[in-house]
Amino acid sequence: MGSGWPRCHAARQLPLRLTVGAFFLNSGLSKLGADETAAEGMQQFAATTYPFLGKQDAQRFVRLLSAGELAIATALLLPVVPAAVAGVALTAFSVGTLGLYLRTPGMRQEGSLRPTEQGTALAKDVWMLGIGVSLIAEGVNEHR
């Protein structure tokens, strides 16, 4: 394993990290200016699956969601953050969104994992789970 080995890992991770990092950066920044109506809608949607989220102020919820998305974007976009760390953050977030998909009525076709038209927006987040797990695996392999 010569000196080019770490660069090889970084080159393989670059498309994944840039793509998902840019997505999270945009999403986090767009939530910064959420008005009260938008904040309440996001919080109510999340609280249907995760009731504890309904106990806090809607604006605070959206600020924390935005901060979380921006933190994930930072972890993905900064190459000094190890792949496994970025992967764990992305995987945790995607498990949360897939939980919304699986547990929110109307997101899936009856008796199936196939999304309804309404559920497609969350079902597609399965790609984040795959990328997160891939980054974790890549990070683990970097340290062998």
N, CA, C and O atoms as a MOPAC input file, in Angstrom:
PM7 MOZYME 1SCF
protein

 N      0.83900 1    -1.18100 1     0.00000 1
 C      0.00000 1     0.00000 1     0.00000 1
 C      0.87800 1     1.23700 1     0.00000 1
 O      1.34000 1     1.68300 1     1.05000 1
 N      1.10200 1     1.78000 1    -1.17100 1
 C      1.95500 1     2.94200 1    -1.31700 1
 C      1.26100 1     4.22400 1    -0.93900 1
 O      0.15100 1     4.21800 1    -0.40700 1
 N      1.93500 1     5.33500 1    -1.22400 1
 C      1.41700 1     6.63400 1    -0.82600 1
 C      0.17400 1     7.02800 1    -1.61000 1
 O     -0.54500 1     7.92900 1    -1.17700 1
 N     -0.10900 1     6.39500 1    -2.74100 1
 C     -1.28200 1     6.71500 1    -3.52800 1
 C     -2.56700 1     6.10100 1    -2.98700 1
 O     -3.65600 1     6.45700 1    -3.43800 1
 N     -2.45900 1     5.18600 1    -2.02800 1
 C     -3.61700 1     4.48700 1    -1.49300 1
 C     -4.66200 1     5.42600 1    -0.89900 1
 O     -5.83300 1     5.29500 1    -1.25600 1
 N     -4.31600 1     6.36800 1    -0.01400 1
 C     -5.34000 1     7.27400 1     0.52000 1
 C     -5.99800 1     8.12100 1    -0.57000 1
 O     -7.19600 1     8.39200 1    -0.49900 1
 N     -5.23300 1     8.53800 1    -1.56700 1
 C     -5.82000 1     9.33100 1    -2.65400 1
 C     -6.79800 1     8.50600 1    -3.47000 1
 O     -7.78000 1     9.04100 1    -3.98300 1
 N     -6.54400 1     7.22000 1    -3.59600 1
 C     -7.43900 1     6.32300 1    -4.31300 1
 C     -8.80300 1     6.27000 1    -3.61200 1
 O     -9.84800 1     6.33800 1    -4.25900 1
 N     -8.77300 1     6.14600 1    -2.27000 1
 C    -10.01100 1     6.16300 1    -1.48800 1
 C    -10.72600 1     7.49200 1    -1.66800 1
 O    -11.93500 1     7.52200 1    -1.89400 1
 N     -9.99700 1     8.57800 1    -1.56900 1
 C    -10.59900 1     9.90400 1    -1.69000 1
 C    -11.22400 1    10.09700 1    -3.06200 1
 O    -12.30200 1    10.68100 1    -3.17500 1
 N    -10.56700 1     9.61600 1    -4.09700 1
 C    -11.10000 1     9.75000 1    -5.45600 1
 C    -12.39500 1     8.95800 1    -5.62000 1
 O    -13.32300 1     9.42200 1    -6.28200 1
 N    -12.46700 1     7.77400 1    -5.02600 1
 C    -13.69100 1     6.96800 1    -5.11200 1
 C    -14.84100 1     7.61100 1    -4.34800 1
 O    -15.99800 1     7.51200 1    -4.75900 1
 N    -14.52500 1     8.26500 1    -3.24300 1
 C    -15.55000 1     8.87600 1    -2.40700 1
 C    -16.03900 1    10.21400 1    -2.94600 1
 O    -17.15900 1    10.62900 1    -2.64800 1
 N    -15.22300 1    10.88000 1    -3.72300 1
 C    -15.52300 1    12.24000 1    -4.15900 1
 C    -16.89300 1    12.40000 1    -4.81000 1
 O    -17.63700 1    13.29100 1    -4.39900 1
 N    -17.27300 1    11.59300 1    -5.79800 1
 C    -18.60100 1    11.78900 1    -6.40300 1
 C    -19.74000 1    11.63000 1    -5.39500 1
 O    -20.70800 1    12.39100 1    -5.41900 1
 N    -19.61900 1    10.64400 1    -4.51700 1
 C    -20.65700 1    10.42300 1    -3.51300 1
 C    -20.74600 1    11.59200 1    -2.54600 1
 O    -21.82700 1    12.11400 1    -2.27000 1
 N    -19.59600 1    11.98900 1    -2.04200 1
 C    -19.57900 1    13.04900 1    -1.03300 1
 C    -20.02000 1    14.39100 1    -1.60600 1
 O    -20.75500 1    15.13200 1    -0.95400 1
 N    -19.57500 1    14.70900 1    -2.82400 1
 C    -19.96600 1    15.98600 1    -3.42400 1
 C    -21.45700 1    16.02800 1    -3.75100 1
 O    -22.12700 1    17.02300 1    -3.47700 1
 N    -21.96500 1    14.97100 1    -4.32400 1
 C    -23.36700 1    14.93000 1    -4.71900 1
 C    -24.29800 1    15.04900 1    -3.51700 1
 O    -25.18100 1    15.90600 1    -3.48800 1
 N    -24.09600 1    14.19600 1    -2.54200 1
 C    -24.97200 1    14.20200 1    -1.37500 1
 C    -24.70600 1    15.43900 1    -0.51400 1
 O    -25.63400 1    16.01400 1     0.05400 1
 N    -23.45400 1    15.84100 1    -0.42000 1
 C    -23.12500 1    17.04500 1     0.35100 1
 C    -23.80200 1    18.27900 1    -0.21400 1
 O    -24.32100 1    19.10000 1     0.54200 1
 N    -23.80400 1    18.42200 1    -1.53000 1
 C    -24.47400 1    19.56200 1    -2.16800 1
 C    -25.98000 1    19.50500 1    -1.92800 1
 O    -26.61200 1    20.53400 1    -1.69000 1
 N    -26.54700 1    18.31800 1    -1.98900 1
 C    -27.97400 1    18.14400 1    -1.72300 1
 C    -28.30900 1    18.60400 1    -0.30200 1
 O    -29.27300 1    19.34300 1    -0.10100 1
 N    -27.52000 1    18.17100 1     0.67900 1
 C    -27.76700 1    18.54600 1     2.07000 1
 C    -27.50600 1    20.03100 1     2.31100 1
 O    -28.22000 1    20.66400 1     3.08900 1
 N    -26.50600 1    20.58500 1     1.66300 1
 C    -26.23100 1    22.01000 1     1.79000 1
 C    -27.43600 1    22.81700 1     1.30900 1
 O    -27.88200 1    23.73600 1     1.99700 1
 N    -27.95700 1    22.48200 1     0.14700 1
 C    -29.12100 1    23.17700 1    -0.38300 1
 C    -30.33200 1    23.01800 1     0.53700 1
 O    -31.02900 1    23.99100 1     0.82500 1
 N    -30.57600 1    21.80100 1     0.99100 1
 C    -31.72700 1    21.54300 1     1.84900 1
 C    -31.62400 1    22.29300 1     3.17000 1
 O    -32.59900 1    22.88900 1     3.62800 1
 N    -30.44800 1    22.26400 1     3.78100 1
 C    -30.25400 1    22.95900 1     5.05300 1
 C    -30.38100 1    24.46600 1     4.91200 1
 O    -30.99700 1    25.12000 1     5.75300 1
 N    -29.80400 1    25.01800 1     3.85400 1
 C    -29.89200 1    26.47000 1     3.62900 1
 C    -31.32100 1    26.89800 1     3.33000 1
 O    -31.74700 1    27.96900 1     3.76200 1
 N    -32.06000 1    26.08500 1     2.60600 1
 C    -33.44000 1    26.45700 1     2.26300 1
 C    -34.35200 1    26.48300 1     3.48100 1
 O    -35.35100 1    27.20200 1     3.49200 1
 N    -34.02100 1    25.71100 1     4.49900 1
 C    -34.83900 1    25.69500 1     5.71300 1
 C    -34.52600 1    26.86500 1     6.64600 1
 O    -35.30900 1    27.15400 1     7.55100 1
 N    -33.40700 1    27.53300 1     6.44100 1
 C    -33.03700 1    28.64200 1     7.32800 1
 C    -34.08700 1    29.74900 1     7.34100 1
 O    -34.32200 1    30.36600 1     8.38000 1
 N    -34.71300 1    30.00100 1     6.21200 1
 C    -35.69200 1    31.08200 1     6.13500 1
 C    -37.13300 1    30.61200 1     6.18800 1
 O    -38.03300 1    31.32900 1     5.75200 1
 N    -37.36800 1    29.40900 1     6.72000 1
 C    -38.72500 1    28.86700 1     6.75300 1
 C    -39.64500 1    29.74600 1     7.60300 1
 O    -39.30300 1    30.12100 1     8.72400 1
 N    -40.81900 1    30.06600 1     7.04800 1
 C    -41.79000 1    30.84700 1     7.82000 1
 C    -42.52400 1    29.92600 1     8.79500 1
 O    -42.31500 1    28.71200 1     8.79400 1
 N    -43.37700 1    30.51000 1     9.61600 1
 C    -44.06200 1    29.76000 1    10.66700 1
 C    -44.93700 1    28.64000 1    10.08700 1
 O    -44.98400 1    27.53900 1    10.63500 1
 N    -45.61600 1    28.92100 1     8.99600 1
 C    -46.48800 1    27.91300 1     8.38300 1
 C    -45.68300 1    26.71900 1     7.87700 1
 O    -46.05100 1    25.56800 1     8.11200 1
 N    -44.59900 1    26.99900 1     7.19200 1
 C    -43.74300 1    25.92000 1     6.68700 1
 C    -43.13800 1    25.13600 1     7.84200 1
 O    -43.08200 1    23.90700 1     7.79700 1
 N    -42.68700 1    25.83900 1     8.87600 1
 C    -42.08400 1    25.18200 1    10.03400 1
 C    -43.09600 1    24.26700 1    10.71900 1
 O    -42.77200 1    23.13900 1    11.09000 1
 N    -44.31100 1    24.75500 1    10.88200 1
 C    -45.34200 1    23.93600 1    11.52100 1
 C    -45.67200 1    22.70400 1    10.67100 1
 O    -45.88600 1    21.61700 1    11.20800 1
 N    -45.71100 1    22.87500 1     9.35400 1
 C    -45.99000 1    21.74300 1     8.47400 1
 C    -44.91400 1    20.67700 1     8.57200 1
 O    -45.22200 1    19.48900 1     8.66600 1
 N    -43.65300 1    21.09300 1     8.55000 1
 C    -42.54800 1    20.13000 1     8.65600 1
 C    -42.57400 1    19.41700 1     9.99600 1
 O    -42.37900 1    18.20400 1    10.07500 1
 N    -42.81900 1    20.19400 1    11.05500 1
 C    -42.83200 1    19.59900 1    12.38100 1
 C    -44.00000 1    18.62800 1    12.54200 1
 O    -43.82600 1    17.54200 1    13.09300 1
 N    -45.17300 1    19.00300 1    12.07300 1
 C    -46.34500 1    18.12000 1    12.19800 1
 C    -46.15100 1    16.83300 1    11.41300 1
 O    -46.52200 1    15.75400 1    11.87500 1
 N    -45.57100 1    16.94700 1    10.23200 1
 C    -45.30800 1    15.74600 1     9.43800 1
 C    -44.35700 1    14.81500 1    10.18300 1
 O    -44.60800 1    13.61400 1    10.27900 1
 N    -43.27000 1    15.36600 1    10.70800 1
 C    -42.29400 1    14.54300 1    11.43800 1
 C    -42.89600 1    13.97900 1    12.72300 1
 O    -42.59100 1    12.85000 1    13.10600 1
 N    -43.74600 1    14.75600 1    13.38700 1
 C    -44.32900 1    14.33000 1    14.65800 1
 C    -45.34300 1    13.20600 1    14.49100 1
 O    -45.64000 1    12.50200 1    15.45500 1
 N    -45.88700 1    13.02200 1    13.27400 1
 C    -46.81600 1    11.90000 1    13.08000 1
 C    -46.10000 1    10.57200 1    13.26800 1
 O    -46.70500 1     9.59500 1    13.71000 1
 N    -44.81400 1    10.53200 1    12.93400 1
 C    -44.03100 1     9.31600 1    13.09200 1
 C    -43.20700 1     9.34000 1    14.37300 1
 O    -43.05400 1     8.32200 1    15.04900 1
 N    -42.68600 1    10.50300 1    14.69000 1
 C    -41.84600 1    10.65900 1    15.87200 1
 C    -42.51500 1    11.67600 1    16.80300 1
 O    -42.16900 1    12.85700 1    16.77000 1
 N    -43.47800 1    11.22800 1    17.64300 1
 C    -44.29000 1    12.14100 1    18.45200 1
 C    -43.49600 1    13.10100 1    19.35000 1
 O    -43.96000 1    14.21000 1    19.61400 1
 N    -42.33400 1    12.70400 1    19.81400 1
 C    -41.55300 1    13.58500 1    20.69000 1
 C    -41.16600 1    14.88100 1    19.98200 1
 O    -40.89600 1    15.88300 1    20.64400 1
 N    -41.13500 1    14.87800 1    18.65600 1
 C    -40.77300 1    16.07900 1    17.90400 1
 C    -41.86400 1    17.14300 1    17.95000 1
 O    -41.59900 1    18.31300 1    17.67500 1
 N    -43.07500 1    16.75200 1    18.29100 1
 C    -44.17900 1    17.70500 1    18.36600 1
 C    -44.20600 1    18.50000 1    19.64900 1
 O    -45.03700 1    19.39600 1    19.79700 1
 N    -43.32100 1    18.19900 1    20.58000 1
 C    -43.33700 1    18.85200 1    21.88800 1
 C    -42.50300 1    20.12200 1    21.94900 1
 O    -42.48500 1    20.79300 1    22.98100 1
 N    -41.82300 1    20.46000 1    20.88300 1
 C    -41.01200 1    21.67200 1    20.90200 1
 C    -41.56900 1    22.69400 1    19.92500 1
 O    -42.44000 1    22.37500 1    19.11600 1
 N    -41.07900 1    23.89500 1    19.99800 1
 C    -41.48600 1    24.97800 1    19.11600 1
 C    -41.15000 1    24.61500 1    17.66400 1
 O    -40.06600 1    24.09900 1    17.39100 1
 N    -42.07300 1    24.88100 1    16.73500 1
 C    -41.88500 1    24.51300 1    15.32700 1
 C    -40.67800 1    25.22200 1    14.71600 1
 O    -39.91800 1    24.60400 1    13.97000 1
 N    -40.48900 1    26.49400 1    15.01500 1
 C    -39.34100 1    27.21900 1    14.46200 1
 C    -38.03100 1    26.62400 1    14.98100 1
 O    -37.05800 1    26.50400 1    14.23700 1
 N    -38.01700 1    26.25800 1    16.25300 1
 C    -36.81200 1    25.63000 1    16.82900 1
 C    -36.55100 1    24.28700 1    16.15800 1
 O    -35.40600 1    23.95200 1    15.85300 1
 N    -37.61500 1    23.51700 1    15.92700 1
 C    -37.48400 1    22.23000 1    15.24100 1
 C    -36.82100 1    22.41400 1    13.88000 1
 O    -35.89000 1    21.68500 1    13.53900 1
 N    -37.29500 1    23.38200 1    13.10400 1
 C    -36.75800 1    23.59000 1    11.76000 1
 C    -35.32200 1    24.11500 1    11.81800 1
 O    -34.49700 1    23.76100 1    10.97500 1
 N    -35.02200 1    24.95200 1    12.80300 1
 C    -33.63000 1    25.41900 1    12.95700 1
 C    -32.70900 1    24.24200 1    13.25500 1
 O    -31.61400 1    24.15600 1    12.70000 1
 N    -33.14400 1    23.33900 1    14.12400 1
 C    -32.33000 1    22.16300 1    14.45100 1
 C    -32.20500 1    21.22900 1    13.25400 1
 O    -31.13400 1    20.67400 1    13.01000 1
 N    -33.29600 1    21.05100 1    12.50400 1
 C    -33.25000 1    20.23600 1    11.29800 1
 C    -32.27800 1    20.83900 1    10.29300 1
 O    -31.46300 1    20.13000 1     9.70400 1
 N    -32.36800 1    22.13800 1    10.10400 1
 C    -31.45900 1    22.84100 1     9.19600 1
 C    -30.01500 1    22.68100 1     9.64900 1
 O    -29.13500 1    22.38500 1     8.84100 1
 N    -29.77100 1    22.87800 1    10.94000 1
 C    -28.41100 1    22.74600 1    11.47100 1
 C    -27.88400 1    21.32700 1    11.27100 1
 O    -26.71400 1    21.13800 1    10.93900 1
 N    -28.74200 1    20.33600 1    11.47300 1
 C    -28.33200 1    18.94900 1    11.25800 1
 C    -27.97200 1    18.68600 1     9.81200 1
 O    -26.97200 1    18.02700 1     9.52400 1
 N    -28.78800 1    19.20200 1     8.89600 1
 C    -28.50100 1    19.01500 1     7.47900 1
 C    -27.21300 1    19.73600 1     7.08000 1
 O    -26.42800 1    19.21300 1     6.28900 1
 N    -26.99800 1    20.92300 1     7.62000 1
 C    -25.76500 1    21.65700 1     7.31100 1
 C    -24.54200 1    20.96100 1     7.90500 1
 O    -23.46700 1    20.97700 1     7.30500 1
 N    -24.70100 1    20.35100 1     9.07600 1
 C    -23.59000 1    19.59900 1     9.67900 1
 C    -23.24600 1    18.37800 1     8.81700 1
 O    -22.07100 1    18.06800 1     8.61500 1
 N    -24.26300 1    17.69400 1     8.31600 1
 C    -24.01700 1    16.54600 1     7.44400 1
 C    -23.35300 1    17.00700 1     6.15500 1
 O    -22.42000 1    16.36500 1     5.67200 1
 N    -23.82900 1    18.11800 1     5.59500 1
 C    -23.20900 1    18.66800 1     4.38000 1
 C    -21.73700 1    18.96700 1     4.62100 1
 O    -20.89200 1    18.65000 1     3.78400 1
 N    -21.42900 1    19.57200 1     5.75000 1
 C    -20.05000 1    19.90600 1     6.08300 1
 C    -19.19800 1    18.64300 1     6.19000 1
 O    -18.08800 1    18.58100 1     5.66200 1
 N    -19.73800 1    17.63200 1     6.88600 1
 C    -18.99300 1    16.37900 1     7.04300 1
 C    -18.71600 1    15.72300 1     5.69300 1
 O    -17.65400 1    15.14000 1     5.47900 1
 N    -19.68100 1    15.82600 1     4.79100 1
 C    -19.50200 1    15.20700 1     3.47700 1
 C    -18.57200 1    16.01400 1     2.57700 1
 O    -17.77700 1    15.43900 1     1.83400 1
 N    -18.66400 1    17.32600 1     2.63600 1
 C    -17.92000 1    18.17600 1     1.70700 1
 C    -16.47700 1    18.44700 1     2.12800 1
 O    -15.63900 1    18.78200 1     1.29100 1
 N    -16.18600 1    18.30300 1     3.41300 1
 C    -14.81100 1    18.52600 1     3.87800 1
 C    -14.03900 1    17.21300 1     3.84700 1
 O    -14.36900 1    16.28700 1     4.58800 1
 N    -13.02300 1    17.12100 1     3.00700 1
 C    -12.29300 1    15.86500 1     2.88000 1
 C    -11.52800 1    15.45500 1     4.13600 1
 O    -11.10900 1    14.30300 1     4.24900 1
 N    -11.33900 1    16.37600 1     5.08100 1
 C    -10.62800 1    16.01500 1     6.31200 1
 C    -11.50600 1    15.20100 1     7.25600 1
 O    -11.00000 1    14.57900 1     8.19000 1
 N    -12.81300 1    15.19900 1     7.02000 1
 C    -13.71600 1    14.39200 1     7.84500 1
 C    -13.64500 1    12.95700 1     7.32400 1
 O    -13.91400 1    12.71000 1     6.14800 1
 N    -13.28700 1    12.02000 1     8.18400 1
 C    -13.16900 1    10.62800 1     7.73300 1
 C    -14.47100 1    10.10900 1     7.11500 1
 O    -15.56700 1    10.49600 1     7.52100 1
 N    -14.32700 1     9.23700 1     6.13800 1
 C    -15.48200 1     8.67600 1     5.43400 1
 C    -16.45600 1     8.00700 1     6.39800 1
 O    -17.67000 1     8.15300 1     6.25700 1
 N    -15.92900 1     7.27500 1     7.37100 1
 C    -16.80400 1     6.56900 1     8.30700 1
 C    -17.64000 1     7.54000 1     9.12400 1
 O    -18.81100 1     7.26900 1     9.38900 1
 N    -17.06300 1     8.66400 1     9.52600 1
 C    -17.79500 1     9.66600 1    10.31000 1
 C    -18.91000 1    10.28400 1     9.46100 1
 O    -20.05300 1    10.39000 1     9.90300 1
 N    -18.56400 1    10.68600 1     8.24800 1
 C    -19.56400 1    11.24400 1     7.34100 1
 C    -20.64100 1    10.20100 1     7.03200 1
 O    -21.82500 1    10.53100 1     6.95700 1
 N    -20.23300 1     8.95700 1     6.85400 1
 C    -21.16800 1     7.88200 1     6.55700 1
 C    -22.13200 1     7.60200 1     7.69700 1
 O    -23.31400 1     7.34600 1     7.46600 1
 N    -21.63400 1     7.64800 1     8.92500 1
 C    -22.51000 1     7.42700 1    10.08800 1
 C    -23.55900 1     8.53900 1    10.16900 1
 O    -24.73400 1     8.26700 1    10.41700 1
 N    -23.14200 1     9.77800 1     9.96300 1
 C    -24.09000 1    10.90700 1    10.01100 1
 C    -25.15600 1    10.75400 1     8.92700 1
 O    -26.34700 1    10.92400 1     9.19100 1
 N    -24.72900 1    10.43700 1     7.72600 1
 C    -25.66200 1    10.28300 1     6.61200 1
 C    -26.59100 1     9.08900 1     6.82700 1
 O    -27.78700 1     9.17300 1     6.55000 1
 N    -26.05300 1     8.00100 1     7.31000 1
 C    -26.86000 1     6.80900 1     7.56400 1
 C    -27.90600 1     7.07800 1     8.63500 1
 O    -29.06100 1     6.67900 1     8.48100 1
 N    -27.52500 1     7.74200 1     9.71000 1
 C    -28.48000 1     8.04700 1    10.78200 1
 C    -29.62100 1     8.91700 1    10.26300 1
 O    -30.78800 1     8.65900 1    10.55900 1
 N    -29.28900 1     9.93500 1     9.49700 1
 C    -30.31800 1    10.81000 1     8.95100 1
 C    -31.24200 1    10.03200 1     8.01000 1
 O    -32.46200 1    10.18100 1     8.07700 1
 N    -30.67300 1     9.21600 1     7.14900 1
 C    -31.49100 1     8.48500 1     6.18000 1
 C    -32.37600 1     7.45000 1     6.86400 1
 O    -33.49000 1     7.19900 1     6.40400 1
 N    -31.91200 1     6.85300 1     7.93800 1
 C    -32.75600 1     5.91600 1     8.69300 1
 C    -33.97500 1     6.66800 1     9.23900 1
 O    -35.08200 1     6.13100 1     9.25100 1
 N    -33.77300 1     7.88900 1     9.68400 1
 C    -34.89400 1     8.70500 1    10.16300 1
 C    -35.90200 1     9.00600 1     9.07100 1
 O    -37.10800 1     8.90000 1     9.29700 1
 N    -35.42300 1     9.38400 1     7.87900 1
 C    -36.35800 1     9.68900 1     6.79000 1
 C    -37.04100 1     8.42800 1     6.26900 1
 O    -38.21000 1     8.46800 1     5.88600 1
 N    -36.32300 1     7.32200 1     6.25400 1
 C    -36.96300 1     6.07800 1     5.83100 1
 C    -37.97300 1     5.59500 1     6.86600 1
 O    -38.95500 1     4.93900 1     6.51800 1
 N    -37.73500 1     5.91600 1     8.13300 1
 C    -38.73300 1     5.64300 1     9.17100 1
 C    -40.01700 1     6.41100 1     8.90400 1
 O    -41.11400 1     5.88400 1     9.08800 1
 N    -39.87800 1     7.65600 1     8.47200 1
 C    -41.06400 1     8.43500 1     8.08300 1
 C    -41.79400 1     7.72700 1     6.94900 1
 O    -43.01700 1     7.58900 1     6.97900 1
 N    -41.05000 1     7.28700 1     5.96700 1
 C    -41.63600 1     6.61200 1     4.81800 1
 C    -42.38600 1     5.34400 1     5.24100 1
 O    -43.51800 1     5.11600 1     4.81300 1
 N    -41.76400 1     4.53700 1     6.06500 1
 C    -42.34400 1     3.25200 1     6.44400 1
 C    -43.52200 1     3.38800 1     7.40200 1
 O    -44.42500 1     2.55100 1     7.38700 1
 N    -43.52700 1     4.43600 1     8.24000 1
 C    -44.52800 1     4.53000 1     9.29900 1
 C    -45.61600 1     5.56400 1     9.06300 1
 O    -46.58100 1     5.61300 1     9.82700 1
 N    -45.49600 1     6.38600 1     8.03700 1
 C    -46.51300 1     7.40500 1     7.78100 1
 C    -47.57400 1     6.84200 1     6.83700 1
 O    -47.25100 1     6.37900 1     5.74300 1
 N    -48.83200 1     6.88000 1     7.25500 1
 C    -49.90500 1     6.38200 1     6.38900 1
 C    -49.93200 1     7.12700 1     5.04700 1
 O    -49.72600 1     8.33900 1     4.98100 1
 N    -50.19100 1     6.36200 1     3.98700 1
 C    -50.31900 1     6.94500 1     2.66200 1
 C    -49.02500 1     7.03400 1     1.87300 1
 O    -49.04400 1     7.42500 1     0.70600 1
 N    -47.90600 1     6.67900 1     2.48100 1
 C    -46.62400 1     6.75400 1     1.78200 1
 C    -46.35800 1     5.50900 1     0.94200 1
 O    -45.63000 1     5.56600 1    -0.04900 1
 N    -46.95600 1     4.37700 1     1.34400 1
 C    -46.72100 1     3.12000 1     0.63400 1
 C    -48.03500 1     2.54100 1     0.12500 1
 O    -49.10500 1     2.79400 1     0.68000 1
 N    -47.92600 1     1.76100 1    -0.94100 1
 C    -49.09100 1     1.04300 1    -1.43900 1
 C    -49.48700 1    -0.00800 1    -0.41400 1
 O    -48.62700 1    -0.61500 1     0.22300 1
 N    -50.76200 1    -0.21800 1    -0.25900 1
 C    -51.28500 1    -1.15100 1     0.74300 1
 C    -50.59400 1    -2.50800 1     0.66500 1
 O    -50.57100 1    -3.13500 1    -0.39400 1
 N    -50.02900 1    -2.96300 1     1.78700 1
 C    -49.38400 1    -4.26700 1     1.86800 1
 C    -48.08500 1    -4.38800 1     1.09800 1
 O    -47.66100 1    -5.50000 1     0.78100 1
 N    -47.44100 1    -3.26600 1     0.78800 1
 C    -46.24300 1    -3.29200 1    -0.05100 1
 C    -45.22900 1    -2.25300 1     0.43000 1
 O    -45.56900 1    -1.32200 1     1.16200 1
 N    -43.99600 1    -2.43100 1     0.00800 1
 C    -42.97500 1    -1.41300 1     0.24000 1
 C    -42.94400 1    -0.39200 1    -0.89100 1
 O    -42.27300 1     0.63400 1    -0.78100 1
 N    -43.66200 1    -0.66300 1    -1.97200 1
 C    -43.68800 1     0.24200 1    -3.12400 1
 C    -44.34800 1     1.56100 1    -2.73100 1
 O    -45.39600 1     1.57100 1    -2.08600 1
 N    -43.73200 1     2.66400 1    -3.12200 1
 C    -44.28600 1     3.96400 1    -2.71800 1
 C    -45.53000 1     4.35000 1    -3.51100 1
 O    -45.71200 1     3.95600 1    -4.66300 1
 N    -46.37300 1     5.12900 1    -2.85600 1
 C    -47.44400 1     5.80700 1    -3.56700 1
 C    -46.81100 1     7.02800 1    -4.22100 1
 O    -45.63000 1     7.30400 1    -4.00700 1
 N    -47.57400 1     7.75200 1    -5.00400 1
 C    -47.04200 1     8.97900 1    -5.60000 1
 C    -46.59400 1     9.93900 1    -4.50000 1
 O    -45.57600 1    10.61800 1    -4.62900 1
 N    -47.36200 1     9.98500 1    -3.43000 1
 C    -47.04300 1    10.84300 1    -2.28200 1
 C    -45.77100 1    10.37100 1    -1.56300 1
 O    -45.01800 1    11.18800 1    -1.03300 1
 N    -45.53800 1     9.06600 1    -1.54700 1
 C    -44.40600 1     8.51700 1    -0.81400 1
 C    -43.08400 1     8.50600 1    -1.55400 1
 O    -42.03900 1     8.25500 1    -0.95400 1
 N    -43.11700 1     8.77500 1    -2.84800 1
 C    -41.89000 1     8.71700 1    -3.64600 1
 C    -40.81900 1     9.66600 1    -3.12900 1
 O    -39.63500 1     9.32800 1    -3.14000 1
 N    -41.21600 1    10.83900 1    -2.67900 1
 C    -40.24100 1    11.82300 1    -2.19300 1
 C    -39.41600 1    11.28000 1    -1.02600 1
 O    -38.23600 1    11.60900 1    -0.90300 1
 N    -40.01400 1    10.45800 1    -0.17200 1
 C    -39.26300 1     9.86300 1     0.94200 1
 C    -38.61700 1     8.54300 1     0.55700 1
 O    -37.51100 1     8.24400 1     1.01000 1
 N    -39.28300 1     7.75000 1    -0.26700 1
 C    -38.74600 1     6.43800 1    -0.64600 1
 C    -37.42000 1     6.57900 1    -1.37400 1
 O    -36.54000 1     5.73000 1    -1.23700 1
 N    -37.27400 1     7.63700 1    -2.13800 1
 C    -36.03700 1     7.82300 1    -2.88800 1
 C    -34.84900 1     8.06000 1    -1.95500 1
 O    -33.70100 1     7.93900 1    -2.38200 1
 N    -35.10300 1     8.39000 1    -0.70500 1
 C    -34.00000 1     8.62200 1     0.22800 1
 C    -33.24000 1     7.35500 1     0.57700 1
 O    -32.24900 1     7.40100 1     1.30500 1
 N    -33.70300 1     6.22200 1     0.05700 1
 C    -32.96900 1     4.98400 1     0.27000 1
 C    -31.56500 1     5.09000 1    -0.32900 1
 O    -30.64600 1     4.41900 1     0.14100 1
 N    -31.38300 1     5.92100 1    -1.35700 1
 C    -30.04300 1     6.11800 1    -1.93300 1
 C    -29.09300 1     6.71700 1    -0.90200 1
 O    -27.89800 1     6.42000 1    -0.91400 1
 N    -29.61800 1     7.56400 1    -0.00400 1
 C    -28.74800 1     8.12500 1     1.03800 1
 C    -28.26400 1     7.03500 1     1.98300 1
 O    -27.11500 1     7.05000 1     2.42400 1
 N    -29.14000 1     6.09700 1     2.28700 1
 C    -28.74700 1     4.98500 1     3.14800 1
 C    -27.63200 1     4.18700 1     2.49300 1
 O    -26.64300 1     3.85000 1     3.14500 1
 N    -27.78500 1     3.88100 1     1.20600 1
 C    -26.75500 1     3.13300 1     0.48600 1
 C    -25.42700 1     3.86300 1     0.45500 1
 O    -24.37500 1     3.25100 1     0.64200 1
 N    -25.46700 1     5.15300 1     0.22500 1
 C    -24.22600 1     5.94100 1     0.19100 1
 C    -23.60700 1     6.01400 1     1.57200 1
 O    -22.39000 1     5.89300 1     1.71600 1
 N    -24.43600 1     6.21100 1     2.59500 1
 C    -23.91400 1     6.26900 1     3.96400 1
 C    -23.22400 1     4.97800 1     4.36900 1
 O    -22.12900 1     5.00200 1     4.93100 1
 N    -23.86000 1     3.86000 1     4.08500 1
 C    -23.27500 1     2.55100 1     4.41800 1
 C    -21.99700 1     2.33200 1     3.60300 1
 O    -21.02400 1     1.77800 1     4.11500 1
 N    -21.99700 1     2.76100 1     2.35100 1
 C    -20.78900 1     2.63500 1     1.51700 1
 C    -19.63500 1     3.44300 1     2.09200 1
 O    -18.49500 1     2.97900 1     2.10700 1
 N    -19.92700 1     4.65500 1     2.56600 1
 C    -18.86900 1     5.48100 1     3.16500 1
 C    -18.34800 1     4.86000 1     4.46000 1
 O    -17.15100 1     4.90800 1     4.74000 1
 N    -19.24800 1     4.28000 1     5.24400 1
 C    -18.80100 1     3.59900 1     6.47000 1
 C    -17.87500 1     2.44600 1     6.09800 1
 O    -16.80200 1     2.30200 1     6.68500 1
 N    -18.27400 1     1.63100 1     5.13700 1
 C    -17.44800 1     0.49100 1     4.71500 1
 C    -16.10200 1     0.96600 1     4.18000 1
 O    -15.05700 1     0.39200 1     4.48700 1
 N    -16.14800 1     2.02300 1     3.37700 1
 C    -14.90600 1     2.59400 1     2.83300 1
 C    -14.00300 1     3.08600 1     3.96800 1
 O    -12.79200 1     2.86300 1     3.94600 1
 N    -14.59400 1     3.74800 1     4.95000 1
 C    -13.82200 1     4.25600 1     6.08600 1
 C    -13.19400 1     3.15200 1     6.91000 1
 O    -12.05700 1     3.27200 1     7.36700 1
 N    -13.93700 1     2.08200 1     7.09600 1
 C    -13.41300 1     0.93300 1     7.83700 1
 C    -12.25300 1     0.32500 1     7.07000 1
 O    -11.23300 1    -0.02700 1     7.66300 1
 N    -12.39800 1     0.19600 1     5.75100 1
 C    -11.32500 1    -0.37000 1     4.93100 1
 C    -10.09900 1     0.52600 1     4.88300 1
 O     -8.98700 1     0.02400 1     4.71900 1
 N    -10.26600 1     1.83600 1     5.02100 1
 C     -9.12200 1     2.76000 1     5.02000 1
 C     -8.17400 1     2.48200 1     6.17500 1
 O     -6.96900 1     2.70800 1     6.06600 1
 N     -8.72400 1     1.99000 1     7.28300 1
 C     -7.91900 1     1.80300 1     8.48900 1
 C     -7.39600 1     0.38400 1     8.64800 1
 O     -6.88600 1     0.02400 1     9.70900 1
 N     -7.51700 1    -0.40300 1     7.62500 1
 C     -6.99100 1    -1.78500 1     7.70400 1
 C     -5.59100 1    -1.83300 1     7.19900 1
 O     -4.97600 1    -2.90000 1     7.18400 1

